């Protein structure tokens, strides 16, 4: 009985400590099924490697070096055959074959970026992650669109062949909004399903619902016109009060 009591007390204290953890940039955190959701936020920035037994030791040194050379994102280590097995299954983590490198994901501003380069070395991963953090426009994966932006508010440019140069300036001038873009060349059907009838098309997404920017105004796109459209759309979604 005493053993069961102390075991229960230990587990309770462990969970309480997990809940109190405030992550620090550059530090490596060992993620488990019990602390993953408490620590990791999709807003990030979180850089996480998902390992099995064949990969863990080979990339531990990479994560330790990343901890030493950068202080701009949190580092997570998830053991998909051990303490993070349920979470890895929930996230549908898939391991490449043959086992050459672990799945690595960067979670930032509600978007999941997957590291697909074969060079699993600290400087390469750091440069890849920093390029994403420094880019004002969030590049959405056409294969995951539009499910990847099913929560929150997004202003998204859907384009083919050439992305309008004005979009970068708009993104730089509107840091309060999540400005994103999708290359519809490989996802024409998905883009059409959310309202794209021609390109470029601008769509405001709010909690998974799409509200296309008036196509007649695309030629006069500006920061103010985007802000006005987003405000007008959000105001129209507010519950109407009876006088």
Phi and psi restraints in degrees (value plus and minus 20) as a CYANA .aco file:
   2 UNK   PHI     -82.9   -42.9
   2 UNK   PSI     -58.3   -18.3
   3 UNK   PHI     -82.9   -42.9
   3 UNK   PSI     -63.7   -23.7
   4 UNK   PHI     -83.7   -43.7
   4 UNK   PSI     -57.8   -17.8
   5 UNK   PHI     -83.4   -43.4
   5 UNK   PSI     -68.2   -28.2
   6 UNK   PHI     -88.1   -48.1
   6 UNK   PSI     -54.2   -14.2
   7 UNK   PHI     -84.7   -44.7
   7 UNK   PSI     -62.9   -22.9
   8 UNK   PHI     -83.8   -43.8
   8 UNK   PSI     -60.7   -20.7
   9 UNK   PHI     -84.4   -44.4
   9 UNK   PSI     -61.1   -21.1
  10 UNK   PHI     -82.9   -42.9
  10 UNK   PSI     -65.2   -25.2
  11 UNK   PHI     -84.0   -44.0
  11 UNK   PSI     -58.8   -18.8
  12 UNK   PHI     -83.5   -43.5
  12 UNK   PSI     -65.3   -25.3
  13 UNK   PHI     -85.6   -45.6
  13 UNK   PSI     -57.6   -17.6
  14 UNK   PHI     -82.1   -42.1
  14 UNK   PSI     -64.4   -24.4
  15 UNK   PHI     -85.4   -45.4
  15 UNK   PSI     -57.7   -17.7
  16 UNK   PHI     -86.0   -46.0
  16 UNK   PSI     -60.5   -20.5
  17 UNK   PHI     -85.7   -45.7
  17 UNK   PSI     -60.8   -20.8
  18 UNK   PHI     -77.5   -37.5
  18 UNK   PSI     -61.4   -21.4
  19 UNK   PHI     -89.2   -49.2
  19 UNK   PSI     -43.3    -3.3
  20 UNK   PHI    -111.2   -71.2
  20 UNK   PSI     -27.1    12.9
  21 UNK   PHI     -85.3   -45.3
  21 UNK   PSI     108.7   148.7
  22 UNK   PHI    -132.4   -92.4
  22 UNK   PSI      86.8   126.8
  23 UNK   PHI     -83.5   -43.5
  23 UNK   PSI     130.8   170.8
  24 UNK   PHI    -139.3   -99.3
  24 UNK   PSI     123.5   163.5
  25 UNK   PHI     -79.5   -39.5
  25 UNK   PSI     119.5   159.5
  26 UNK   PHI      67.2   107.2
  26 UNK   PSI     -37.1     2.9
  27 UNK   PHI    -106.7   -66.7
  27 UNK   PSI     123.2   163.2
  28 UNK   PHI    -110.3   -70.3
  28 UNK   PSI     108.5   148.5
  29 UNK   PHI    -134.4   -94.4
  29 UNK   PSI     109.1   149.1
  30 UNK   PHI    -102.7   -62.7
  30 UNK   PSI      92.5   132.5
  31 UNK   PHI    -112.1   -72.1
  31 UNK   PSI     118.8   158.8
  32 UNK   PHI    -148.2  -108.2
  32 UNK   PSI     152.0   192.0
  33 UNK   PHI     -81.6   -41.6
  33 UNK   PSI     -48.5    -8.5
  34 UNK   PHI    -104.9   -64.9
  34 UNK   PSI     -47.8    -7.8
  35 UNK   PHI    -130.7   -90.7
  35 UNK   PSI     -26.5    13.5
  36 UNK   PHI     -76.3   -36.3
  36 UNK   PSI     -75.4   -35.4
  37 UNK   PHI     -88.1   -48.1
  37 UNK   PSI     -45.8    -5.8
  38 UNK   PHI     -94.7   -54.7
  38 UNK   PSI     -51.5   -11.5
  39 UNK   PHI    -112.8   -72.8
  39 UNK   PSI     -67.6   -27.6
  40 UNK   PHI    -107.8   -67.8
  40 UNK   PSI     108.9   148.9
  41 UNK   PHI    -139.0   -99.0
  41 UNK   PSI     120.9   160.9
  42 UNK   PHI     -84.4   -44.4
  42 UNK   PSI     -40.0     0.0
  43 UNK   PHI     -92.1   -52.1
  43 UNK   PSI     -49.3    -9.3
  44 UNK   PHI      35.4    75.4
  44 UNK   PSI    -165.6  -125.6
  45 UNK   PHI    -101.5   -61.5
  45 UNK   PSI     105.2   145.2
  46 UNK   PHI    -137.5   -97.5
  46 UNK   PSI     107.3   147.3
  47 UNK   PHI    -129.3   -89.3
  47 UNK   PSI      97.9   137.9
  48 UNK   PHI    -147.7  -107.7
  48 UNK   PSI     115.4   155.4
  49 UNK   PHI    -126.8   -86.8
  49 UNK   PSI     115.8   155.8
  50 UNK   PHI    -130.0   -90.0
  50 UNK   PSI      94.8   134.8
  51 UNK   PHI    -139.3   -99.3
  51 UNK   PSI     137.0   177.0
  52 UNK   PHI    -135.7   -95.7
  52 UNK   PSI    -193.9  -153.9
  53 UNK   PHI     -82.1   -42.1
  53 UNK   PSI     -52.1   -12.1
  54 UNK   PHI     -93.9   -53.9
  54 UNK   PSI     -40.4    -0.4
  55 UNK   PHI    -127.6   -87.6
  55 UNK   PSI     -46.6    -6.6
  56 UNK   PHI     -72.8   -32.8
  56 UNK   PSI     -75.8   -35.8
  57 UNK   PHI     -85.4   -45.4
  57 UNK   PSI     -54.0   -14.0
  58 UNK   PHI     -89.2   -49.2
  58 UNK   PSI     -44.0    -4.0
  59 UNK   PHI    -133.2   -93.2
  59 UNK   PSI     -20.5    19.5
  60 UNK   PHI     -78.7   -38.7
  60 UNK   PSI     -60.8   -20.8
  61 UNK   PHI     -85.9   -45.9
  61 UNK   PSI     -52.0   -12.0
  62 UNK   PHI     -84.8   -44.8
  62 UNK   PSI     -65.2   -25.2
  63 UNK   PHI     -87.0   -47.0
  63 UNK   PSI     -57.4   -17.4
  64 UNK   PHI     -84.6   -44.6
  64 UNK   PSI     -57.9   -17.9
  65 UNK   PHI     -90.3   -50.3
  65 UNK   PSI     -59.3   -19.3
  66 UNK   PHI     -80.9   -40.9
  66 UNK   PSI     -56.6   -16.6
  67 UNK   PHI     -82.3   -42.3
  67 UNK   PSI     -50.8   -10.8
  68 UNK   PHI    -102.1   -62.1
  68 UNK   PSI     -53.9   -13.9
  69 UNK   PHI    -122.1   -82.1
  69 UNK   PSI     -19.6    20.4
  70 UNK   PHI    -167.4  -127.4
  70 UNK   PSI     131.7   171.7
  71 UNK   PHI    -159.5  -119.5
  71 UNK   PSI      24.2    64.2
  72 UNK   PHI    -139.0   -99.0
  72 UNK   PSI     -30.3     9.7
  73 UNK   PHI    -166.4  -126.4
  73 UNK   PSI     139.2   179.2
  74 UNK   PHI    -102.1   -62.1
  74 UNK   PSI     129.9   169.9
  75 UNK   PHI    -135.8   -95.8
  75 UNK   PSI     107.9   147.9
  76 UNK   PHI    -139.9   -99.9
  76 UNK   PSI     124.3   164.3
  77 UNK   PHI    -144.8  -104.8
  77 UNK   PSI      94.6   134.6
  78 UNK   PHI    -137.7   -97.7
  78 UNK   PSI     100.3   140.3
  79 UNK   PHI    -112.2   -72.2
  79 UNK   PSI      82.6   122.6
  80 UNK   PHI     -97.8   -57.8
  80 UNK   PSI     -24.9    15.1
  81 UNK   PHI    -131.2   -91.2
  81 UNK   PSI     -14.3    25.7
  82 UNK   PHI    -152.0  -112.0
  82 UNK   PSI    -132.3   -92.3
  83 UNK   PHI     -92.2   -52.2
  83 UNK   PSI     -31.3     8.7
  84 UNK   PHI    -138.0   -98.0
  84 UNK   PSI       1.2    41.2
  85 UNK   PHI     -79.3   -39.3
  85 UNK   PSI     -66.7   -26.7
  86 UNK   PHI     -85.6   -45.6
  86 UNK   PSI     -60.8   -20.8
  87 UNK   PHI     -86.8   -46.8
  87 UNK   PSI     -60.1   -20.1
  88 UNK   PHI     -83.0   -43.0
  88 UNK   PSI     -59.0   -19.0
  89 UNK   PHI     -86.2   -46.2
  89 UNK   PSI     -59.6   -19.6
  90 UNK   PHI     -83.6   -43.6
  90 UNK   PSI     -59.0   -19.0
  91 UNK   PHI    -102.3   -62.3
  91 UNK   PSI     -23.5    16.5
  92 UNK   PHI      36.8    76.8
  92 UNK   PSI      26.6    66.6
  93 UNK   PHI     -90.3   -50.3
  93 UNK   PSI     106.7   146.7
  94 UNK   PHI    -136.3   -96.3
  94 UNK   PSI     115.3   155.3
  95 UNK   PHI    -116.1   -76.1
  95 UNK   PSI     116.7   156.7
  96 UNK   PHI     -89.0   -49.0
  96 UNK   PSI     136.9   176.9
  97 UNK   PHI    -148.8  -108.8
  97 UNK   PSI     111.5   151.5
  98 UNK   PHI     -90.5   -50.5
  98 UNK   PSI     146.2   186.2
  99 UNK   PHI     -92.3   -52.3
  99 UNK   PSI      68.8   108.8
 100 UNK   PHI    -125.9   -85.9
 100 UNK   PSI     -52.7   -12.7
 101 UNK   PHI    -173.0  -133.0
 101 UNK   PSI     134.5   174.5
 102 UNK   PHI    -105.0   -65.0
 102 UNK   PSI     135.4   175.4
 103 UNK   PHI     -82.1   -42.1
 103 UNK   PSI     109.2   149.2
 104 UNK   PHI    -144.1  -104.1
 104 UNK   PSI     109.5   149.5
 105 UNK   PHI    -149.6  -109.6
 105 UNK   PSI     121.2   161.2
 106 UNK   PHI    -130.8   -90.8
 106 UNK   PSI     101.4   141.4
 107 UNK   PHI    -120.6   -80.6
 107 UNK   PSI     100.0   140.0
 108 UNK   PHI    -172.2  -132.2
 108 UNK   PSI     102.9   142.9
 109 UNK   PHI      32.0    72.0
 109 UNK   PSI      20.0    60.0
 110 UNK   PHI      64.8   104.8
 110 UNK   PSI     -17.0    23.0
 111 UNK   PHI    -135.2   -95.2
 111 UNK   PSI     123.4   163.4
 112 UNK   PHI    -125.0   -85.0
 112 UNK   PSI      98.8   138.8
 113 UNK   PHI    -126.4   -86.4
 113 UNK   PSI     111.6   151.6
 114 UNK   PHI    -126.1   -86.1
 114 UNK   PSI     108.5   148.5
 115 UNK   PHI     -98.6   -58.6
 115 UNK   PSI      98.7   138.7
 116 UNK   PHI    -135.9   -95.9
 116 UNK   PSI     -18.4    21.6
 117 UNK   PHI     -94.7   -54.7
 117 UNK   PSI     133.8   173.8
 118 UNK   PHI    -105.5   -65.5
 118 UNK   PSI     -36.8     3.2
 119 UNK   PHI    -102.4   -62.4
 119 UNK   PSI      75.4   115.4
 120 UNK   PHI    -112.0   -72.0
 120 UNK   PSI      55.7    95.7
 121 UNK   PHI    -154.9  -114.9
 121 UNK   PSI     132.4   172.4
 122 UNK   PHI     -73.5   -33.5
 122 UNK   PSI     -67.8   -27.8
 123 UNK   PHI     -86.5   -46.5
 123 UNK   PSI     -58.7   -18.7
 124 UNK   PHI     -84.1   -44.1
 124 UNK   PSI     -64.6   -24.6
 125 UNK   PHI     -87.0   -47.0
 125 UNK   PSI     -61.2   -21.2
 126 UNK   PHI     -81.3   -41.3
 126 UNK   PSI     -67.1   -27.1
 127 UNK   PHI     -81.7   -41.7
 127 UNK   PSI     -60.9   -20.9
 128 UNK   PHI     -82.3   -42.3
 128 UNK   PSI     -67.2   -27.2
 129 UNK   PHI     -87.4   -47.4
 129 UNK   PSI     -62.6   -22.6
 130 UNK   PHI     -83.5   -43.5
 130 UNK   PSI     -56.5   -16.5
 131 UNK   PHI     -81.8   -41.8
 131 UNK   PSI     -56.7   -16.7
 132 UNK   PHI     -90.8   -50.8
 132 UNK   PSI     -63.3   -23.3
 133 UNK   PHI     -85.0   -45.0
 133 UNK   PSI     -52.4   -12.4
 134 UNK   PHI    -106.6   -66.6
 134 UNK   PSI     -28.6    11.4
 135 UNK   PHI    -108.7   -68.7
 135 UNK   PSI      98.8   138.8
 136 UNK   PHI     -87.9   -47.9
 136 UNK   PSI     -44.0    -4.0
 137 UNK   PHI    -118.4   -78.4
 137 UNK   PSI     106.6   146.6
 138 UNK   PHI    -102.4   -62.4
 138 UNK   PSI      97.2   137.2
 139 UNK   PHI    -107.3   -67.3
 139 UNK   PSI      92.6   132.6
 140 UNK   PHI    -107.5   -67.5
 140 UNK   PSI     121.4   161.4
 141 UNK   PHI     -93.8   -53.8
 141 UNK   PSI     100.0   140.0
 142 UNK   PHI     -76.8   -36.8
 142 UNK   PSI     -49.4    -9.4
 143 UNK   PHI     -91.4   -51.4
 143 UNK   PSI     -46.7    -6.7
 144 UNK   PHI    -117.8   -77.8
 144 UNK   PSI     -24.6    15.4
 145 UNK   PHI    -103.5   -63.5
 145 UNK   PSI     122.1   162.1
 146 UNK   PHI    -114.5   -74.5
 146 UNK   PSI     -13.6    26.4
 147 UNK   PHI     -78.4   -38.4
 147 UNK   PSI     -48.5    -8.5
 148 UNK   PHI     -88.6   -48.6
 148 UNK   PSI     -35.9     4.1
 149 UNK   PHI    -144.4  -104.4
 149 UNK   PSI      21.9    61.9
 150 UNK   PHI    -100.1   -60.1
 150 UNK   PSI     -28.6    11.4
 151 UNK   PHI    -146.1  -106.1
 151 UNK   PSI     125.0   165.0
 152 UNK   PHI      62.3   102.3
 152 UNK   PSI    -190.6  -150.6
 153 UNK   PHI    -128.1   -88.1
 153 UNK   PSI     116.0   156.0
 154 UNK   PHI    -160.3  -120.3
 154 UNK   PSI     123.1   163.1
 155 UNK   PHI    -134.8   -94.8
 155 UNK   PSI      94.3   134.3
 156 UNK   PHI    -142.1  -102.1
 156 UNK   PSI     112.0   152.0
 157 UNK   PHI    -115.5   -75.5
 157 UNK   PSI     104.1   144.1
 158 UNK   PHI    -124.4   -84.4
 158 UNK   PSI     104.7   144.7
 159 UNK   PHI    -164.1  -124.1
 159 UNK   PSI     145.8   185.8
 160 UNK   PHI    -158.6  -118.6
 160 UNK   PSI     125.8   165.8
 161 UNK   PHI      50.0    90.0
 161 UNK   PSI     -81.4   -41.4
 162 UNK   PHI    -157.4  -117.4
 162 UNK   PSI     111.0   151.0
 163 UNK   PHI    -108.2   -68.2
 163 UNK   PSI     108.4   148.4
 164 UNK   PHI     -75.7   -35.7
 164 UNK   PSI     113.2   153.2
 165 UNK   PHI     -81.7   -41.7
 165 UNK   PSI     -49.0    -9.0
 166 UNK   PHI     -82.9   -42.9
 166 UNK   PSI     -42.6    -2.6
 167 UNK   PHI     -85.1   -45.1
 167 UNK   PSI     -56.9   -16.9
 168 UNK   PHI     -84.7   -44.7
 168 UNK   PSI     -64.3   -24.3
 169 UNK   PHI     -81.5   -41.5
 169 UNK   PSI     -61.3   -21.3
 170 UNK   PHI     -82.4   -42.4
 170 UNK   PSI     -63.0   -23.0
 171 UNK   PHI     -83.2   -43.2
 171 UNK   PSI     -59.8   -19.8
 172 UNK   PHI     -87.3   -47.3
 172 UNK   PSI     -51.2   -11.2
 173 UNK   PHI    -109.7   -69.7
 173 UNK   PSI     -26.3    13.7
 174 UNK   PHI    -148.9  -108.9
 174 UNK   PSI      39.9    79.9
 175 UNK   PHI     -85.9   -45.9
 175 UNK   PSI     -36.4     3.6
 176 UNK   PHI     -94.1   -54.1
 176 UNK   PSI     -36.0     4.0
 177 UNK   PHI    -131.2   -91.2
 177 UNK   PSI     131.4   171.4
 178 UNK   PHI    -105.6   -65.6
 178 UNK   PSI      82.6   122.6
 179 UNK   PHI    -114.9   -74.9
 179 UNK   PSI     103.7   143.7
 180 UNK   PHI    -153.1  -113.1
 180 UNK   PSI     153.0   193.0
 181 UNK   PHI    -169.2  -129.2
 181 UNK   PSI     130.2   170.2
 182 UNK   PHI    -153.3  -113.3
 182 UNK   PSI     108.6   148.6
 183 UNK   PHI    -103.1   -63.1
 183 UNK   PSI      87.2   127.2
 184 UNK   PHI    -101.8   -61.8
 184 UNK   PSI     -15.7    24.3
 185 UNK   PHI     -77.2   -37.2
 185 UNK   PSI     -59.2   -19.2
 186 UNK   PHI    -120.1   -80.1
 186 UNK   PSI     -15.7    24.3
 187 UNK   PHI    -163.0  -123.0
 187 UNK   PSI      23.1    63.1
 188 UNK   PHI     -79.9   -39.9
 188 UNK   PSI     -60.9   -20.9
 189 UNK   PHI     -86.6   -46.6
 189 UNK   PSI     -61.1   -21.1
 190 UNK   PHI     -85.4   -45.4
 190 UNK   PSI     -61.1   -21.1
 191 UNK   PHI     -86.1   -46.1
 191 UNK   PSI     -58.6   -18.6
 192 UNK   PHI     -86.1   -46.1
 192 UNK   PSI     -52.2   -12.2
 193 UNK   PHI     -87.6   -47.6
 193 UNK   PSI     -40.0     0.0
 194 UNK   PHI    -123.8   -83.8
 194 UNK   PSI     -13.9    26.1
 195 UNK   PHI      96.7   136.7
 195 UNK   PSI     -14.0    26.0
 196 UNK   PHI    -100.1   -60.1
 196 UNK   PSI      94.4   134.4
 197 UNK   PHI    -126.6   -86.6
 197 UNK   PSI     -37.2     2.8
 198 UNK   PHI    -176.5  -136.5
 198 UNK   PSI     153.0   193.0
 199 UNK   PHI    -148.4  -108.4
 199 UNK   PSI     123.1   163.1
 200 UNK   PHI     -96.9   -56.9
 200 UNK   PSI     135.4   175.4
 201 UNK   PHI    -149.0  -109.0
 201 UNK   PSI     118.4   158.4
 202 UNK   PHI    -131.7   -91.7
 202 UNK   PSI     110.2   150.2
 203 UNK   PHI    -150.6  -110.6
 203 UNK   PSI     113.9   153.9
 204 UNK   PHI    -115.3   -75.3
 204 UNK   PSI     100.7   140.7
 205 UNK   PHI    -124.5   -84.5
 205 UNK   PSI     112.1   152.1
 206 UNK   PHI    -154.4  -114.4
 206 UNK   PSI      93.1   133.1
 207 UNK   PHI      32.0    72.0
 207 UNK   PSI      23.2    63.2
 208 UNK   PHI      68.3   108.3
 208 UNK   PSI     -31.0     9.0
 209 UNK   PHI    -116.6   -76.6
 209 UNK   PSI     124.5   164.5
 210 UNK   PHI    -127.8   -87.8
 210 UNK   PSI     121.5   161.5
 211 UNK   PHI    -155.2  -115.2
 211 UNK   PSI      78.2   118.2
 212 UNK   PHI     -86.5   -46.5
 212 UNK   PSI     119.4   159.4
 213 UNK   PHI     -89.5   -49.5
 213 UNK   PSI     117.6   157.6
 214 UNK   PHI     -71.7   -31.7
 214 UNK   PSI     101.3   141.3
 215 UNK   PHI     -81.1   -41.1
 215 UNK   PSI     -49.5    -9.5
 216 UNK   PHI     -88.0   -48.0
 216 UNK   PSI     -37.5     2.5
 217 UNK   PHI    -120.5   -80.5
 217 UNK   PSI     -19.2    20.8
 218 UNK   PHI     -77.6   -37.6
 218 UNK   PSI     -58.9   -18.9
 219 UNK   PHI     -85.2   -45.2
 219 UNK   PSI     -41.4    -1.4
 220 UNK   PHI    -129.6   -89.6
 220 UNK   PSI       9.8    49.8
 221 UNK   PHI     -81.0   -41.0
 221 UNK   PSI     116.8   156.8
 222 UNK   PHI    -177.5  -137.5
 222 UNK   PSI     149.0   189.0
 223 UNK   PHI     -79.7   -39.7
 223 UNK   PSI     -64.3   -24.3
 224 UNK   PHI     -86.5   -46.5
 224 UNK   PSI     -58.6   -18.6
 225 UNK   PHI     -88.2   -48.2
 225 UNK   PSI     -55.8   -15.8
 226 UNK   PHI     -86.6   -46.6
 226 UNK   PSI     -66.7   -26.7
 227 UNK   PHI     -79.7   -39.7
 227 UNK   PSI     -65.2   -25.2
 228 UNK   PHI     -81.5   -41.5
 228 UNK   PSI     -61.9   -21.9
 229 UNK   PHI     -85.7   -45.7
 229 UNK   PSI     -64.4   -24.4
 230 UNK   PHI     -82.9   -42.9
 230 UNK   PSI     -64.7   -24.7
 231 UNK   PHI     -82.9   -42.9
 231 UNK   PSI     -66.4   -26.4
 232 UNK   PHI     -82.2   -42.2
 232 UNK   PSI     -59.8   -19.8
 233 UNK   PHI     -87.0   -47.0
 233 UNK   PSI     -65.6   -25.6
 234 UNK   PHI     -85.8   -45.8
 234 UNK   PSI     -56.9   -16.9
 235 UNK   PHI     -83.2   -43.2
 235 UNK   PSI     -57.4   -17.4
 236 UNK   PHI     -89.7   -49.7
 236 UNK   PSI     -39.5     0.5
 237 UNK   PHI    -107.7   -67.7
 237 UNK   PSI     -32.0     8.0
 238 UNK   PHI     -89.0   -49.0
 238 UNK   PSI     123.9   163.9
 239 UNK   PHI     -83.0   -43.0
 239 UNK   PSI     113.8   153.8
 240 UNK   PHI    -100.2   -60.2
 240 UNK   PSI     115.3   155.3
 241 UNK   PHI    -118.3   -78.3
 241 UNK   PSI     118.9   158.9
 242 UNK   PHI    -102.1   -62.1
 242 UNK   PSI     115.3   155.3
